[in-house]
Amino acid sequence: MDPSINDTDPTLVLNRLKPLEVVQKDQYAFISCTGGVWQYLDGSSSENINGQVQAWNTETSQKVATYEFNLNSKPWHIDYYEDKVYVVLSGDSSGSGAGVACLSFDGSSFSEEWIETNSDFNTLHGIAISEDGQYVYVSGRGDGNLYKLDAQSGNLLNSVNLVSTGMSRTGGIAITQ
């Protein structure tokens, strides 16, 4: 995932970018990487690594493009619709950086369409796109909410709480098409 790191010990799991999910469309695989603080294997120091989404060509096994978010964003689950990659930004433990992003992909690079952040978002988790591509649905693992956003603008349209009592733990979300 990170060609700048050449560790020769194949038994070590680096988990440098902390890849979380892969979604494939045609010859491309889109991978969300949460990033965060990474400790060097020798314990000498650490490095802050921004969250990112990568696009890989599955026919050539080559990385085609990278879109980088900030350190607190923590990209989580992703979904794909037409030429757009939708990304949940889980945010850090304080809620900073939580949101949803829409990136367009032209086969060689990403462009930001929109990013929607909201102080009400709490540890966002799952994401699904409506069958007609008009809406983005996102689950809030920290607050038990289901959020509905406009897929074209990212505007928050509605939210509903799915947990009546106790600890809120809504996880992934799926729309069967």
Legacy VTK file of the C-alpha trace (Angstrom):
# vtk DataFile Version 3.0
C-alpha trace
ASCII
DATASET POLYDATA
POINTS 177 float
0.000 0.000 0.000
2.947 2.330 0.559
5.863 1.775 -1.846
8.056 4.221 0.098
8.407 1.655 2.912
10.791 -1.195 2.040
10.884 -3.592 4.937
12.636 -6.821 3.992
11.114 -8.986 6.733
8.033 -10.650 5.155
6.807 -11.870 8.573
6.071 -8.338 9.839
2.646 -6.850 9.296
3.208 -3.148 8.728
-0.401 -1.927 8.571
1.040 1.512 7.860
-1.975 3.027 6.102
-4.473 0.748 7.864
-6.476 -0.319 4.788
-10.082 -0.955 5.723
-12.283 -1.734 2.719
-11.944 -2.553 -0.967
-14.677 -1.893 -3.537
-14.110 -3.018 -7.118
-15.637 -1.483 -10.242
-14.514 -2.688 -13.674
-10.689 -2.862 -13.643
-10.325 -0.602 -10.594
-10.172 -1.424 -6.904
-10.851 1.466 -4.522
-9.322 1.110 -1.070
-10.052 3.211 2.009
-7.066 3.678 4.347
-7.715 5.114 7.805
-4.175 6.342 8.419
-3.394 7.802 11.848
-0.286 7.614 13.994
2.142 4.946 12.794
5.027 3.700 14.928
8.235 2.718 13.133
9.103 -0.957 13.614
12.367 -0.177 15.389
10.479 2.005 17.895
12.628 5.023 17.045
9.795 7.394 16.180
6.261 7.723 14.903
4.662 9.430 11.938
1.262 11.023 11.376
-0.320 9.581 8.239
-3.358 11.221 6.684
-6.328 9.045 5.748
-6.723 8.365 2.051
-8.539 6.560 -0.721
-6.458 4.778 -3.323
-7.401 3.499 -6.795
-5.569 0.459 -8.142
-5.745 -1.046 -11.612
-6.523 -4.726 -10.982
-5.233 -5.777 -14.416
-1.763 -4.261 -13.922
-1.607 -4.305 -10.079
-0.495 -0.672 -10.190
-1.677 2.208 -8.031
-3.389 4.743 -10.294
-4.461 7.535 -7.942
-4.555 8.654 -4.311
-6.834 11.166 -2.622
-5.584 12.341 0.765
-7.786 13.566 3.623
-6.558 15.087 6.893
-5.179 13.159 9.857
-8.453 13.232 11.847
-10.723 12.106 9.008
-10.259 8.301 9.317
-11.797 7.122 5.993
-13.909 4.069 6.729
-16.405 2.317 4.460
-16.796 3.279 0.814
-19.324 2.816 -1.971
-19.214 3.406 -5.722
-21.880 4.736 -8.069
-21.184 5.560 -11.707
-17.887 7.513 -11.662
-18.063 8.563 -8.008
-16.564 7.094 -4.852
-18.462 7.906 -1.644
-16.441 7.713 1.565
-17.464 7.730 5.224
-15.084 9.746 7.368
-15.358 8.196 10.811
-13.473 11.018 12.526
-11.278 10.802 15.593
-12.337 9.927 19.152
-13.392 13.533 19.836
-15.674 13.592 16.772
-13.342 15.882 14.833
-13.151 15.107 11.117
-16.378 13.062 10.901
-18.234 13.420 7.626
-18.991 12.053 4.201
-17.049 12.734 1.001
-17.835 12.323 -2.673
-14.894 11.945 -5.043
-15.148 11.667 -8.811
-12.739 9.309 -10.558
-11.805 9.670 -14.235
-9.574 6.600 -14.576
-6.374 8.400 -13.600
-7.163 10.826 -10.772
-9.645 11.790 -8.070
-11.422 15.142 -7.790
-13.338 16.279 -4.732
-17.015 16.837 -5.522
-18.015 17.643 -1.928
-17.307 16.907 1.727
-20.085 17.226 4.318
-19.048 17.520 7.944
-21.416 18.149 10.804
-20.851 18.513 14.546
-23.757 16.080 15.089
-21.947 13.245 13.274
-20.558 10.762 15.777
-18.227 7.976 14.651
-19.775 7.420 11.231
-19.509 3.871 9.941
-21.489 2.358 7.036
-22.497 3.852 3.693
-24.857 2.912 0.869
-26.093 4.707 -2.239
-29.755 4.539 -3.292
-30.522 2.514 -6.406
-31.156 5.666 -8.443
-27.984 7.359 -7.147
-29.844 10.320 -5.626
-29.233 9.630 -1.931
-26.372 8.609 0.331
-27.256 6.756 3.544
-24.739 6.698 6.386
-24.899 4.993 9.783
-23.586 6.609 12.950
-21.909 4.019 15.159
-21.473 6.521 17.989
-25.008 7.930 18.063
-27.219 5.219 16.531
-28.459 7.534 13.771
-29.159 6.833 10.137
-28.348 9.883 7.993
-29.733 10.694 4.544
-27.723 13.049 2.314
-28.265 14.412 -1.174
-25.773 12.558 -3.420
-25.240 15.560 -5.713
-24.544 18.233 -3.082
-23.805 16.361 0.150
-26.477 18.329 1.985
-27.850 16.538 5.031
-31.547 15.922 4.341
-32.669 13.918 7.343
-31.600 11.743 10.247
-33.416 9.242 12.394
-32.264 7.543 15.572
-32.397 3.735 15.345
-31.467 3.011 18.967
-34.045 3.736 21.664
-32.011 2.930 24.788
-28.600 1.781 25.861
-25.359 1.890 24.007
-25.611 3.095 20.401
-23.906 0.727 17.992
-25.265 0.891 14.481
-22.752 -0.678 12.137
-22.720 -1.238 8.424
-25.540 -0.459 6.058
-26.609 -2.022 2.776
-29.234 -1.435 0.141
-30.180 -4.515 -1.841
-30.437 -3.645 -5.507
LINES 1 178
177 0 1 2 3 4 5 6 7 8 9 10 11 12 13 14 15 16 17 18 19 20 21 22 23 24 25 26 27 28 29 30 31 32 33 34 35 36 37 38 39 40 41 42 43 44 45 46 47 48 49 50 51 52 53 54 55 56 57 58 59 60 61 62 63 64 65 66 67 68 69 70 71 72 73 74 75 76 77 78 79 80 81 82 83 84 85 86 87 88 89 90 91 92 93 94 95 96 97 98 99 100 101 102 103 104 105 106 107 108 109 110 111 112 113 114 115 116 117 118 119 120 121 122 123 124 125 126 127 128 129 130 131 132 133 134 135 136 137 138 139 140 141 142 143 144 145 146 147 148 149 150 151 152 153 154 155 156 157 158 159 160 161 162 163 164 165 166 167 168 169 170 171 172 173 174 175 176
